[in-house]
Amino acid sequence: MIFNIVDREINSAQFGVTFFTSSQRHDTCGTNGLPLTPNSIRILGRSQYLKSLNHPNLSQYVDIIRGKHERIIVVLEFYTQNLKTLLKTFKGKEQHELILEIGSQVLNGLKFLNKHGIVCRNLCLENLLLDGSGETKIFNFGLYYMTNNGKFVSFPIGNPKYTAPEVFLSGVRKGPSVYSCDVWSLGIILVELVIGEEIWSELKLSQVLRKVASLTHCEGSVFQRLLQEHHYPHIYTELNPKLRDLIERCLDINPVTRGSPSLLLKDLFNKSTKASDTVCINPFAYPEVSVLNNIILSSQLQASVPANLFNHSDTETPVDQKAKASVDHLLKRSFKEIYYLWQLAGGDVFAELRRQGLTRKKPAVLSLPCSMTLEGESAGKISDIKHLHLPDVITQAAQLPLIIREKDIEYQFHRILLFDRLIKGYPYTKSLIHRESLKDIPPYFRAQIWSCLLEISGDPKSIYNSIDKETPTSTDRQIEVDIPRCHQYDELLSSPIGHEKFKRVLKAWVVSNTEYVYWQGLDSLCAPFLYLNFNNEELAFSCLSAFIPKYLYNFFLKDNSVIIQEYLAKFSQLIAFHDPQLTNHLDSIGFIPELYAIPWFLTMFSHVFPLHKIFHLWDKLLLGDSSFSLCIGLAILYQLRESLLCSGFNECILLFSDMPEISIERCVKDSVDIYCSTPRSTLCRKHEPPPKQRKEVHRKISTDSDFSSNSLPNETRNSTSDGLKMEAIPLADLKKEKCPRISGEDFLALLDLNKTRFNKPKMVVVDVRNYEDYNRGAIPTSINMPYVSSFSADGSLIPTTEVNILNSNRGKIIAVVGNRGDSAVKFAEALLFLEFPRICVLHRGIDIFRSGNILVVPSSMNNL
């Protein structure tokens, strides 16, 4: 919104104010545990550079102020006249030279901005102002820059009608826009000036967006198309050739060939860089009057000045206004000086906002009186309102970041009281402990809660004491070498007593598990349990003994290559399922999980992260099953994604050798999201823990659970036929297939034919059989895309109605269905190459549904 700080003109120039609100979640923290810097402060810091920019075709930034509630107020030069208010006056041949001059001035301003690394992205008729001398000035040109390409605000920057098509097509993750997008905006503005009216003025926003997108398919001149749409085709031939060429160049669909402002100025106006194009005044230096005269002051600055310039009640009014104007030196000062003097005279931007009615204070409801007399006496207001409402401190604190919750005394006090009661009731309160642990685990009771989640029972002390931990073994030497390198930054674990306890616990595990061998990394697995149970070795040993069979089943066999290869193959398929772009890139450079992920999974990330991060990570890991660690690995890749996509093989090796800082809170959140959005059967492995040791927790535990899945509930899973269940896939086939397989039971759960689980479909089914087989019987709602005829020679999809349906369902799970051959697998991998996410293949093919009443004749699908 815009308003004038002063009531009258300063030689036709005024101060304008735009203000906007940028919000940020208050419950987020950085990797250092401190709250993130508010977006308003980020904007305030970036915007200071804009105050140093001065150019005849740019409105000068005067001040940027940060207010309450993340409000930013921007004070800058403003004129009431803009191209929109004067739009109709530009119609006609006689105005073509004037329009050309406006285009030249705007290009000069854009050229100056580009030299200083700024993209406007906010050009429109309203933001092109005209000063008293007829000079065009770009208003509010720094909004996109100060908000870090729009990242610090919740609203889009720019008018969609003037936005270049590539901005919409590139999406929000593409990064900052290029300079040529402003050239497109100028082209649209010039078209409107030429025809003397706004284009698409009667269309809704959605229609305007479709219009802009449709221009990308324009084979001829975009300018001619716009003229024909608005019934002005004759203007094209009547137009000034130079102006016509300028508009054509500006409206080039290809941003690469469109040209930059400097190139257009050189080609069309023969203008080179002038001194005024490179002026940048230090905002902290006092500018010389001669510089100000050349840059800021206009030729008509000697006009009369109103007596109430500052709108201050104590300002003296001279008797002779004309005589005063002739010697008034105030007019020769810069805008910043005048603004500063206005503030000294009592001017207040926030007060002006309130006076103009742009901000209003609303009192709290409970502070308002129930009744008030004409004399001003109020009644019914409660003087002490603190007894009316008891804030739910626990509920409020639960929304804060985990690292802050762990330091909140009152919150931790309530959590300790709760878990103290639950632990005393174990094992009868096992489900309640699990449900409350989904929220968070208080550090005070972490050792006991982990023991409950691992279902430790019996007499751990007697079992531990019965194990021979003193007799020398063949692994003693390796244990003694590993312990001094394991989390030795911690004072307890690095102490001699800590080393002794380490050795006893590790030896006890090796002796009591004769089918396994000691692998490097076992010490890292032991460290969190020993740290939490430093004075309770037997409980540390019991937790380690329960943890390994549940999450690292058979990982410590003497020959564990098959288990690890299967695990990594599933990890590769999980990456392909959620991030095909990353998969294609890593495959292209030959960077496979074997090169970086083995230490992750062999130690459940305890070798990668320090203890304080492991605690938060394992708090969630212990609530999931053995496949949850795969989701954690993918969550880590998410944070390294941008670096990986722009790196080659050697750079990736260096990246993982010195891994950047990873936000554990974000990692935990992403891993839960991945876990919940991945069908259980796609993570099925041959070497999973047996049911007795796995004791898989129901994924839909309660309404408070963060772990919810698209897969079938356990009771439904147990009642399904064997043909619909998932079976282990041979390792050779698993390593060849890039896309995971989905079981028939999970397939039916996602299909949800009865529409009892989901409001909207979660999956699109692609049947790759030939037309004859498809017409004999197909899955309801499926689309038929035969593998042999769906792809062109270059691997792209041949445009069809089914392809449009597939594209419109991007983001949903894509289940590829075929016969028992490999056509479905090849089709899925072809879609993966085209970067379709969440692709899976139906295990055993469509034959598993022939015995049921699932398949229907395609012609009858419309009646379903």
N, C-alpha and C positions, 0 to 999 in steps of 0.2 A: 504494500500500500504506500501511497505517496502523499505528502502534504508539505506545505511551505512553513519553514520555521519563522521567517519574517513575513510580515503582511504585505510589504511593498517590494518593488523591484530594486535591485542594485544594477542599474543600467541593463534592464531586462533579464538579469541573472538572479536566480533565487537559490536557496538551499533546499534540497529535497531529502527526504528520509525514506528509506525502505527498511522494513524490519521483518524478520521471520524467526521462527522457532525451530530449533534443532533439538531433538530428544535422543537420549541414549539410555539403555537399560541400567538402572542403578545397582543391579545385582551382579555385575560382571567385574572381573578383576583381571589384571595382567598376569604375566608369568611370575612377576615378583611378589604377587599376593596383594599388591596395593590396588585400590580402585582405579579404573581406567580414567585417563584425562578426559574431562567433559568435552563434548564436541564444540561447545561455545568457546572454550579456551583454545582449542585447536584452530577454530575459525579466526579468533582474535589474533593469534600469532601469524597465520598465513596472510591475513588481510593487510598487515602493516606494509608489506611491499607495494600494495596498490596505491598507497598514499604518496609514494615516491614517483609515480608515473605522471607525466604531464605531456599533453599533446593537443594541438588545436582541435582535433576531431574526437576527443574523449572528454567525457564529463569527469571533472576532477574529484577524487575521493578526499574528503575533508577530515572525517573522524569515524571511528568504529568503536562502539560502546557495547559492553556486555552487561546485561541486566539480569534480573531474577528469572528463574524458571527457564533457563537456557535460551533467553531471548538475546538476539543480536540486533543492534540498531546501527544502520549505516547512513552516514550523513555525506551527501555529495551534491555537486553542482546540478541544478535542475532548471529547465525552462518549460513553460506551460505549452508552448507550441511544439507539436511533433508531426511526423509525416501522416499519422492517422487522422489528426484533426484537419489537415490540409489536403487530404487525399484527392478530393474531387477537383481541386484547383490544378492538378498536374495533367489532367486529361487534355489531349490536343497536340497537334504537331509542333506548335510553338513552344511547348514545354519540354521537348526532347533534349535540348541542350542543357536545360536545368537539371533534368533527371540524370543525364550523363555526368554532370558536375557533382551531383549528390553521390553517385556511384563511385566517382573518383575519390571523394573525401572519405567515404566509408572504407574504401580499400586502403587509403593512407592510414586510417586509424587501426585497421586490422593488421596491416603490415607492421606497425609499431608494436602492437600487442604480440604478434608472432615472434618478433625479435627478442622479446622479453619472456618467451616461453608461455604465453597465455592464449588459451582458446576461449572465445567469448561464449559460444553456445547459447546465447540469449538474444540474438538479433530478431527484431520484429519492428513493425511500424511504430508502436508506442515507444520503443527504446531508441529511436533515432530522433533526437531533439534538434530544434533550430534556434540558434541564439539571435540576438538583435541584429547582427550583421549578416545573417543568412548562412552562417557556417553550420554544418551538420556535426552533431556530437553524439557519440555512442554512449548511451546511458546504462548504468549498472552492468558494465562489461566484466566485472570481476567476480560475479556471483559463482560461476562455475569453478573458478580458480580457488577462491577462498574456502569453498566447501570441499576441496580435494576431489574435484570431478564429481561432485554431488554425493559423495559418500557420507558427509556429515549432516545431511538433512534427509527428511523422510519424504520429501516431495520431488517430483522430477523438475529439472531445470530446462527451461526453454519452452517455446510455443510449438506444439506438435506440427502445426501447419508449416512452420518455417524450418523444421528440423530435417536434416539430410536423411535420405532413406537408409544409408549405411549405419547410422546411429541406432535405428530400430533393429536392423538386421544383425548387428554385432552383439546385441544383448548387454546385460549389466556386467558380465565378467570380462569383457573385451579390454577394458582399461580406458584411459582418457581418449577423447575424440581427437582427430587430426585437424590441422588448420583448415583444410579444404571444406569442412562442414560449414564454416561461417560463410564461405563463398557461395555455397548453395543457398543459404538463408538470404544473402544479398540478392541472388537471382530471383527468388520468389518475391522479394520486396520490390524489385525493379519491375516485375510483371504487373504487380498491383498498381504501381505508379503509372505505368503506361496505359492501362485500361481504365484507371481512375476509380477503381473499386476493389474491395477485398475479394479474394477467391474463396470459394467454398464457405461463404459466410452463413449459409442456411443449413449447413450440414452439422450433424452431431459429432462429438469427439470420435466415437468409434468409426464413423464414416470417413472422417478426415484421415484417420490412421490408415484405413484401407486405401484411400486415395493416394496417400504418400507412398505406401508400399506398392501400389499398382504401377507407379512411375518407373519402377525398376525393370518392368517388362516392356517399357516403351521402346520400340525399335527405331522410331524416327526422332524428330525434334521434340523435346519436352516442352519447349516454349510454344511451338505451334499447337501442340495438343492442348495446352492450357488456354490458348486463345480460342481454339475451336470449342472447347467446353463452355466458355463464357460468351460465345457468339461474337467474337472480335477477330475473325480470321484475316480481315483486310488490313489490320494494323501491321501484320508481319511485313508486308511489302512496302508500306508507307513509312516504316520506322527508319530512323537515322541508322545507316549501316554500322557505324561504330557502336551505337547503343545495342543494335541487334546482335552484333558479334559478342559484346560483353555479356548479354543475357544468355546467349547460347553457351558461352564458355562456362558461365556460372552454373548452368543447369545440366552440366555433363553428369550422367549417371555414374560414371567411373570416377571415384574420388582421386585416383592416381593421376589421370589425365585432365582432371578438372582444373588444376593449376592453383597456385598459391596467390595471395594478394599481391606480393611483390612481382610475380611473373606477369600477372594481368596488367599491373601498372606499367611495367616495362614494355609489354607487347602492344597495348592499346593506347596508352597515354604518353609513352616515351618519357616516363618519370624515373629518375634515379634517386638514390638515397640522399635526403636533404638533412641539414643539421637538426632541423626540428624533429626528425624521425628518431633521433638517438638521444634525446635529452632525458635524463633521469635525475631528478633533484633529490639529494639526500634529505629525508624527512626530518632529520634532527639538525640540519644546518639552516642558518638564517639566509634565505635567498637574497641576492642582490636585486635592487629595484630595476636595473636594466634588463636582467634576465626575466623578471616578472613581466615587464612591459612587452617583451618579445613573445612570451609564451602564453601568459594568462590574460592580460588586459586586452580588451577589444578596442577598436578605433573609436567607439562611441562612449567611452567610459567617462567623458566629461559631461554627461547628461545630468539633469537635476536629481537630487536625492531627497526623498520624502523626510519630513521632520521626525516622523515616528518610525525611523529605520529599525530600531531594536524593539519596538512595541513595548517600551518601558514607560511607566506613568510619570517618572521624574525627569524624563528627557526634556530639555529646554527647547522651545520652539522659537527660532530666530524670527525677527520681524520681517526681514527681507530675504525670502527664500532664494531668489535669483542671484542676489549678491553673494549669499553664502555658498551657493553651488559653484560659483566661479572660482572660489578659493578653497573648496573643501578637499583637503589632501587625503581624506579617508578613502575616496574613490580610487586612489592609486595603490591601495594596499591589496594584498592577495586575499583569496577567499578564506584561507586558513586564519589569517590575522583577523579578518572581520568576524569570523566565527568565534575566535578566542575572545575578542572584545565583547561580543554578544553574551558570551558566558559570564564574563566579568561583570557585565551590567545586570546580571540576574537571570540570564537565559538558562533554561533547563530543558533538555530534550525530553526527558520523561514527563515533565509537567506539560510540555507542548502536546505530547501524545495523549495525555488525559484531557487536555483542553479541547483538542480536536475530536475527542470522542473515540479514539482508536484503541484505547485501553480503558478498562473499567475494573474497579475493585469490587468484589462481591464478599460481603461479610459472611461469616459462618452462620448457619441457621440458628444455632443455639445462642449466639450472641445478640440476636435480634429481640427486641421487646415484643411482648404479646399485644400491648396497646400503648398509645401515646396521645396525650392531650394536645390541644392547640397551643398551650403555654409551653410545651416542650417536655413535660414530665412523662416519664415512661413507667410502665408497670408490667409485672409478669415476668421480667427477666430474672433468671436465676443467677445470683451473684457468684456462687461457687459451683461450677459445672463439672468439676473433676469427679464428683460422685455419680454423675449420670452415665458414664461409660468407662468400663475397665478395658483398656487396650489389650488385645490378645497378642502379647509380646511374642509368644512362641510361634504363632502363625505368621507374624510379620518377619521374625528372624529366619524362619524356614525358607523364605524367598531369597535370602542373601547368599552370596557365594560361599562355598564350602569352607574355604580357608578363613573367612570371617566368622562363620558360624562356630568354628572350632575355637575361636578366641572370645566368643561372646559368653560371659560368665553366667548370665541368667539363663540363656538358652541351654548351655551345657549342664547347668544344675538340673533343669527339668528332664533332660535326656538321661542323665545319670540316674535320677530317681526312677524313671521308667524302666531302664534296662536292668537296674538292680533287682526290681521285682520279677522281671521276665527271666533273668538268669537263675534266680532262686527257684523258679518253677520249671526249669529245664529237666527232662525232655518234653514235658507236657505242654510247654509254651513254645515249642520249636517253630510252629507256623507263625506265631506272633513275632518272634525274634526275627524271622526272615522278612516279614512285612515291614517292620520298623527299620530294619537294616537297609531296605530299599531307599529310605529317605536319607539317612546318613548313619555312621557308626561313631559314637563318642570315643575319642582317643583313650579316655580313662579305662574303658571296658573293651578295648579292641582285642586284646589277647583272649579274653573269655568268649567274646562274641564269635571270633574266628573259630574257636574250638567248637562252639555250638553249631556253626554253619558246616564245619567238617565232620560233625556228628561223632565227636570223640566220646567214648563210653568206656566202662570197665574201670580197671585200676592201672592207669598209665605208669604210676611209680613202681609198682611191683614188676611190671613187664620190662621197664627200662633197667631196673636194678639187676634183673636176671640175665642181662646181655653182657657178654664178655667184651669190655672196651679197653682192656689193658694189653692183651696178647698182641705182639707185633703181627702185622699183615702186610701183604704185598702192596697195598694201597697207601700205607702210612707215609711214604716219601712224597707221593703226589699230593696228599692232603696237606702235609707240612709246607709244601711249596705254594699251594693255592691260598691258604688261609691269610698269609700276610699281604695278599693282593686283593682281598675281598672286603670292600666297603670300609677301608681303613681310615677314612676321614672321620668315622664315628669313634668317639672316645671309648665307649664300652667295648665294641668289637675289636678295637685295636689294642686293648689292654692285654697283658699276659694272661689274666684270668679268662678273658674273652677268647683268647686263642685256645686255651685248654678246654673250655666248654665246647667251642667249635669242633675240636678234634674228637671229643667224646661222642657228640651227637652224630657226626658224620660216620665215625667208625661203627656206632651202634646200628645205623641204617644199613651200612654195607654188610655187616655180619648177619643181620636179621633178614636180609633180602639176598639170599645166595643166588637167585636166578638172574640178578642184575649185577652190573659192574659199576665201578666209580668212573663217571665221566666228568671232565672239567665243566663247571657250571653248577654242579650239585652244591658247592659251597655257597653260591649266590642264592640258590633256592632256600638254603637253610638260614641265611642271614636274617630275613624278616622275622621268622619264627623265634630265633634265638634272641633277637633284640627285644621282642615283646615279652618273652618268657625267660629273661636272663637269669632269674633266680628259680626257674622251674624247668630244668633241662628235660625232664620226662615229658612235660606237656609240649615243649618245642619238638621233641622227637616224635611224639604221637601226631602232632599236626603235620610234620613233614611226611610221615608215613601214610597219612590219609590224603594228603594233597597230591602226591605223585601218582597214585593209581587213578585218581579222579581226573586230573588234567594232563598228565604226562604218561599215560598208560603205555608200557613197553618201550618208552623212550630210552631207558637205561639198560636195554639188552646189550649184550656184547656186539651183536650185529644188528644195529638199529637202522640200517640204511633204508629198508623197505618202509618202515614206519615214518621216518622223516620225509622220504620222497613222497609218500602218499599225503602227508600233512601239507607239504609245500605245493603239491599239485592242487589240492583243495584251496589253498591260499591264492594261487594263481587264478583259479576259477572264480573265487570270490571277488578279486580285483576286477576281473572281466565283467562280472555281473553288475557291479556298481559303478565302475569307471572305465568304460571301454577305451576312451581316449588315452588314458594313462597306460592301459594294457598294450595298445597298439604301439605306443612310443617305446615302452620298455622292451617289447619284442623286437622292434626294429633295430635297437642298439645292442640286443643280446644281453640285457641286464636282467638276469633271472633271480628269483627269490633265494636260490642256493647261495648267492653271493653276499647276502646281507641278513636274511631272516632266520637262519639257523640259531644264532645266539639268542634271538628274541624268544623263540618258542621253546628252546631247550631249557632256558632259565625263566620262562614266563616273564620276560622283560626285567627281571631283577638284576641282570648284568648290565642293562642299558641305562636304567634310571637310578637316582639316589633313593635312599630308604623312604624319605618323606613323600616322594611321589609314588613309590611302590605301595605304600599303605593305602593311598586313595585309589590306586588302580586295582589292587587286590580286594578292596572293599566291595567293588562291583563284580570282580571276577568270581569271587566265592559265591555269588548269588546266581551265577549262570552255569552252563554245562561246559564240557570240554571244547566245544566249538567257539565259545565266546572269545578265546584268545585270538582266533583268526580275525574276528571283528576288531579287536584292539590293534592288531597289526595293520589293518586297512585304515583305521582311524589315524595312525601315525603317518601313513603315506599321504593322507589327506592334507596334513599340515606341511608336508614336504612337496606337495604336488606341483606348485608353481616352479620350484627349483628343478624338479625332476624333468618337467616337460621341456625346459629350455637347456637341458644338459645332455652331453654325450656320455659314452660309456665311462671314460676316465673321470669326468666330472662327477658322475654318480658314485664312483668308487670313493673319491675324495670326500664327497658329501656324507657318506655313511661312516667313513673312518673318523670323522669329527662331526658327529651329528649336531645340528642346531638345537636350540632350546625348544622343547616341546611343552605345550600347555596341557597338563594332565587333566584339568577340569574339562577342557574342550575335547580331549581324547576320550575321556570317559563318556561324555555326552554323545559324541559321534559313534562310539562303539556300541552303545545301547541302541541308538537309532538304526545302525546297520544290522544289529542282531534282531531287532524287532521287524525289520522290513525284509528279512531274508527267510524264505521257506526253509523249514528245518531239514527237509530231505535233501536239499542242495548241498548241505554240509555233512551229509552222512559219509562215514568212513568205515572201511573194513576193520581197522584196528582201533575202533572206539572201545571205551571201557565196557565190560559186560554189564548187563542190567543191575546185578547185585552190587557192583562197585560204583556204577554210574549214579544210581539213585537220582535220576533226572528230576529236577524240580519242575512242577507245573508252571508253564510260562505265563498263564493268566492267573496270578496269585490273588490279586485283589484290585480294587479300583485305585489303590495308591501305588500300584506296581508300575515301575518304569519298564518292566520287561513284559511286553505283549507281542504276540506273533500273529502272522497271517495263517499259520499252519493250523491243522486240526487240533482240538483239545485232546488230551491223553486218553480220556475215556472213549472218545470217538475213534481215535487212532487204533486202540486195542480191538475195537469191534469190526474193523474193516477186514476185507478178505486179503489173503496173502498176495494175490496178484496185484493189488494196489499199493502194497508196501514197498519200501525201498530195499534194495539188496546191494551188497557190496559190489563195486565195479573193479575188475582187474586193474592192477596198477598200470600195465601197458596201455590199456584203453583210456585210463584216467589221465595219463600224461599226454596222450595225443589230442584229447578233447579240450578245447578252450572254454566251452560253455558248460555250466553244471547241468545235471539232470534233476528233474523233479519227479517225485513219486505220484502215483495216481490219487492217493488220498489227499495230499496237499494240493494237487491240481483241482480236485473237486471242491476242496474248501475255498480256494481262491475263485473258482468259477461261480460258486454260490448261486446255483440255478434257482433255488427257492427264495433267494433274496432275503435271507434271514440274518445274515451276518454283516453285510456292508450296505451302505446307502448307495454307493456308486461302485461300478465294476472295478476290481483291482487288477484284472488280467485281461489281455487280449490273446486269443488263440489263433495261431497261424497254421493252417493245414497245408502241408507241402506235397500231398499226394496229387496224382493226376486227376483230371476232371471226372473221369469215369468212376474211379474209386470214391472220390468225394461225394458224388451224387448218389452212390449206393447207401451211404450212411455217414453222417458227420456229427461233430460235437456242436451243440446249440451255441449260437452267437459267434462261431468260428468264421474266419475268412479263408478262402482258398487261394493260395499262391504257389502253384506247382514249381518245384525247384528248377526243372529243366527250362522253364520259359519265363522266369521272373527277373533274371539278371541279364544285363547287356555284356558285351565283350570286355568292357573296362571294369566290371564288377558293380556298377550302379544299378539301382532298381529301375526297371522299365515302368514309366508312369501308367498307372491304372487306378481304378476306383479303390481297389484293395490297398494299394500303396498309400493313397490319401488317408484311408482309415488308419493304417499303420502309423503314418506320420502324426496324425492327430492324437494318437494314444501314446506318444513318447512319454516316458516316465513311469508308465504302468509296466507290470511284469508281462513280458512277451514269451508265451509258451509255444514252442515249435513242435508240431505234432506230425508224425509220419508213420510209415510202416517200420518193420524191424531193420531195415537197411540203414545206410549211413546218410541218406538224403537229408534227414532232419538235422543231423549234426553239421553237415556242410552248409546247409541253409542258415543255421544259427551263426556259424562262424563268418559267413558272408555278411550277415547283419552286424555282427560285432566289428568287422572291418569298416563298416559304414557308421560306426560309433553309436549304434542303438544300445541304450542301457537296459539292464535287467532282463537279459535273454537267458532262457533255460530250455532244455529239451525234455519232452515227456519220456520217462523211463519205460522201456519195453514197447513203446509205440502205442498206436490207437487200438491195437488188438486187445488190450486189457479191459476195454469197455464193451466188447462185443457180447459178453455174457450178461451184462446188465441192461437196464433200460435207459441208457445214456444217449446213444446215437439216434439221430433223427434224419429224415430225408430233408435235404436243404430247402426244397420248395415249401416245406411246412414250417420253417423257422419263423416266418413272419407271424404265424398264429400262436407262437409261444408267448 
